[in-house]
Amino acid sequence: MTVYNIALIGFGGVNRALAELIATKNQLWERDLGFGLNIVAVSDLYLGSVTSPNGLDAKTLVETKFSKGGFGQLSGGSAEADNETIIKTAPADIIVEATFTNPKDGEPAVSHCRWALESGKHVVTTNKGPVAIGAKELKALAKKNGLRFEYEGSVMSGTPVIRMAERTLAGAELKGFEGILNGTSNFVLGRMETGMDFSAAVKEAQELGYAEADPTADVEGYDVRLKVVILANELLGANLTPDDVSRKGISGLTAADIDAATKSGSRWKLIGSAVRNADGTVIGSVEPKCLPLEHPLAAVSGATNAVSLNTELLGAVTVTGPGAGRVETAYALLSDIVAIHNASGVGLKKEAA
């Protein structure tokens, strides 16, 4: 039976949720997917790092209430995080990168992915930074070393928009896309439609866990801009950087704007989009748009995400699903590992003892 040894870089909500799934679903995966997962290392800025060549008990990792530096209490553990050493030396087949997103240069996640690929390890990540900023380099490095660099969860959490577009719409001639790619901003706009002002709506989003203490990345469109870059480069063959994508957030929308849209039978949405021009160039943008109610994205509510893919042969094909959530995003990591497992001639597979 195939077992993949994995090292978790970052042990926040997403990788913790993956560990929870491993603790409860591994036997099911062995039966239905043909492989199991074995956690051999974890590194986290708050908890420290730990390595065990024979594997760490996923249930213990999840259920133990570790304090700061708590991994130092475990055999093979240290109170200090040592991401580079863990990535380069842990006996892992796959590095699971789920640290914070740095929208400026993608670090330290770009380096995490580079170290892994240089060390002969596959990479799966939910991190937008290294994909939007370093994907060209990292994909080339993966190809050179016969490895996989997978990142389905970087755009719509567990909703497989990248794989769906590339595989099931092959030949449909994708011309562009437009999408609601940030659940926080969509939630805020929905609450404003009920009469709530912008500040109150943001505060509610924070209380519900949708928005960070500093909501700027969400409501000002920085998060969506990274996702537009990823989708445009992956699906339209572009070579965009975040600076190439124009950006405008929703903080400038007033109650009067929302009310006027309602009266005219339309609805404000923060839209990330890209289009391929006749000369082959691709232009991307992020901006609030007032959509007529019959538009396929107008009815998308709450923290849900959606992308409408504009094709030559089928017209608009819209994909809707969760754009956030611990378990949903952890599923994206699993789907990336499934892709690695299914790739013919690729994979560092190990037979269980």
N, C-alpha and C positions, 0 to 999 in steps of 0.2 A: 504494500500500500504506500502511495507517495506521500511524503511529508515535506513541507517547506519550513525551514528554520527562518524565523523573521526577527528583526530587531526594530523596536519601536523608538523613534526619535521624537520626543515630546510625549507627555502622558497626561494631556488635558482631556477635554470632553470626547474628542474623536477617537484617539488611540485607546482611551479607556473603554469606550463603547466597543471597539474592536476586540479588546481583551474580554469584555463581557460576552460577546458573541462566541469567541473561541471557547470560553468556559462552558457554554451551554449548547453550542451548535456543532462542535467539532465532529462528533460521531455522525450527525446528519450530513455534513459536508463530505465526509469520507464515503458515505453511501451514495449520495446524489451527485457530487462534483468530482469524486475520484481522488481527492487529496485532503490532508489535514494540515493544520498550522501549529507550529511549536515555537513559542516565544523564548528566544535564547538570550536576549538583552533588551534593556530599556534605559534610556537616558532622558532626564528631564531637568530643566533649570532649577526647579524648586525642590524636587525629591532626591536628586543625585543620579547615580547610575549603578547598574548591576548587570553582571554577565553570568550565565550558567550554561556551559556547553550541552548539558543534558536537558535543559529546558527549565523554565520557571513556571510555577503553577499559576495559571491565569486567574483562577478564582481567588487565590491569596492576594495577588496584585490588586485586584479590584476591590476586595472586601476589607483589606487592612487599612485602617485610618492612619496613614503615614504622616508624620509631622515634617517640617522642613529638614531636608537631608536624610529623610527616613530610610532611603535605600541603603544607607551606610550600615544599618542594622542587619542586613541580609548577608548571607554567605556570598562572597564574590562581589559585594556591594561597596559603594563609596558615597559619602555625603555630597560629593561634588559631581556635577554633570561633566562628562568628558565625551562630548558628541563625536569629535574626530577620532579618538581612539576606539570608541564603540563601533563606529561605522567601518573603520578600516580593518579592525582585528576581530570583531565578534564573528563566531562561526555561523553567519547568517547567509541564506540564499537571497533574501529580499530585505531591503531597507524600507521601512514604512515611515515616511516623513510627514509629520503633522505638527509643525511648529507654527509660530505666528507669521503672518504675511507682512513683509516689508515692501511697500509699493514703490520705493525709490530705487533700490538696487537688487531686491530679492534676497539679500543676505540676512542671516547665515544659511538660508535654505538652499541657495544655489550651490554653495560650497558643500553642503551636506550631500546633495545629489551627485555632484561631481566626484567627491571622495568615494561614494558608493560605486559608481560606474567605473571609476579607475581601479577599484579593488575587486572587480569581478562580480558585483552584486546588482541585481535588478533593483529598480526604484518604483515604488508607488507613492503618490502624494496627493493630498487635497489642497496643497498650498498654491495659491494663485501667483505668488511672487516669482518663483523660479520658472513657471510655465510662461508667464507673460513676458518675462525679461530674459530668461536664459534658455528657452526651449530649443532654439536652433543649435546652440552649442551642445546641450545635453542630449538631444536626439542623435546628433552626429556621433557623440562619444559612445552612446549606447549601441548604435549600429556598428561602429568600429570594433567594439568588444563583444559583439554577439549577444547583447543584453536588451532588456526592455525598460523603457521609461514611460510609465503610464500615469495618467492624471485626469481620469474621467470626473472625479469629484471636485475639480477646481472651478467648475462653472455653475452647475445646478445640483450640487450635493449628490444624492443618490439617483437623480433622474438622468438617464443616460443619453443626453442630447448629442454628445460628440460621436459616440459609437453608433447611435441610431442613424445619424445623418450620414456618416461615412459608409456604413454597411447597407442599410436598408434603402437609402436614397441614392446609391451609386448609379450613375447614369441619368439621374433626373435633372441634371444641369442646374446646380444651385447658383443663384444669382446674387443672393444677399439674405439678410435676416434682420429681424427686429424683435426685441424681447424685453420682458420684465425680469431683470436679473438680480434684483435685490429685494428681499422680502421685507426688510425694515422700512424702506422708503414706500413700498406699496402699502404696508400696514398704516403708515402715517397718513398717506393720502386718503385711504379709506376712512380713517377716523375723522379727518377734516371734512369729509363729505357729510358727516353726521352733525357738523356744527362746531366741532372742537378746533381750537386754534393750533397752530403749528407746534408751539412749545409744549402745550399740554399733551398733544399726540405723541411727541417724541418722548416725553416723560413716561407716558403709559407704555410705550414700546420698551423703554429701559426697564420698567418694573416687571414686564412680562418676559424679559430676557432676550428680546429681539434685537435691542440696540445696546451698544457698548456705552460705558460712562462718557466717552467722547464719541458722539454719533457722526462726526464729520465724514468719515470714509463712506458711510451709508447714504446720508441725506444729500451730500454734495457730489455724489456720483463717482468718487474715486474707485470704489469697489467695482462698480459696473464697468468703468473704463478698462480695468484689467481683464475682465471677462470678455469684453468686446475684442480686445487684442487677441486673447486666446482663441476665440471662435473664428475671427477673421483670418488669422494665420493658419489655423488648423483646417477650416472648411473651405476657405476661399483662396488659399494659396498665397495670402498676403505676407508681407514682412514688416508689419507695423510694430511700433513701440508705443508705450503709453502716451508719450508726448505727441504722437501723430493723431491721437483721437481727441477731438474737441469735447469739452465737458462743461455741463451746467447742471446744478443740483436743483432740489425742490424747495430750498429754504426761502426763495423769493416769491413763492406762490402765496397769495393772500386768500382770506375767506371770500372776498369778492370774486376772485378768479374761479374758485371752486363753485360758488353759487351760480355764476354766469354759465359755467360749463353744464351744470345740472339743468338749468333752464333751457339750454339749447340742445339737450338730448345727447350730451357727450360727457367724457370723464377724463380727468388728468391722470397720466401715468408717466413714470420716469422710464424712458425707453433707451436702451442701448441698441445700436444698429450698425450695420456695415453693408455696403453695396459694391459690387464689381462693375466698373464702368466699361464702356465699349472698347477702350484702349487697354484694358486689362488692369488698370490701377484700381485700388480698393480704398474707399473712404469710410472711416468710422466716426461715430458721434455718440454722445450721451446727452440727453436733454429731456425736459418735461414736454410731453405732447398731449394735446387735447384730442382724444380719440372718439369718433362716433360710436354709439353703443353697439352697432352691428360689427365693429372691428373685432377680430378674434381675440385680441388681448384686453379688450375693454372690460370683460366680465371677470377677469382674473383678480381675485380678492385676497385680503389678508397677507400672510407671509408666503403665499404660493408664488412660484416662478413659472414663466412660460416663454417659449421662443417660437416665433412664426418664421419658418424657413421658406423663402421665396424661390420656387423652382420653375424652370422653363416648361417641363412636361406635366407637372401635377398642380401647378399654381402654389398656393400657400399651404404648407403642412405645419400644423401647430402641435408642439409638445408641451404638456403641462404636468407639473409635479412639484414635490417638496424641494425648496431651494435652500433648506437649512435643516438642522436637527442632528443630534449626536449619532443616533443609530442610522439615520438615513445616509449621513456622510460616511460612516463606517462601512455601510453596504457598498458605497462607491469603491472603497479600498478593496473589499472582497471581490467586486466585479473586475478590478484591475488584476488581481491575483488570478482570477479565472482566465483572463485574457493571456496572462503569462503561461499558465498551465496548458492552455489550448493551442498556443503558438507552436506550430510544427518545427521540430529541430531546435527549439529554444527552451531553455529551462534547466536550472540546476536541481534536478530531482533526486531525492534520496529515498531509498527504501528503508522502511522502519525496521529496526532490529527485532 
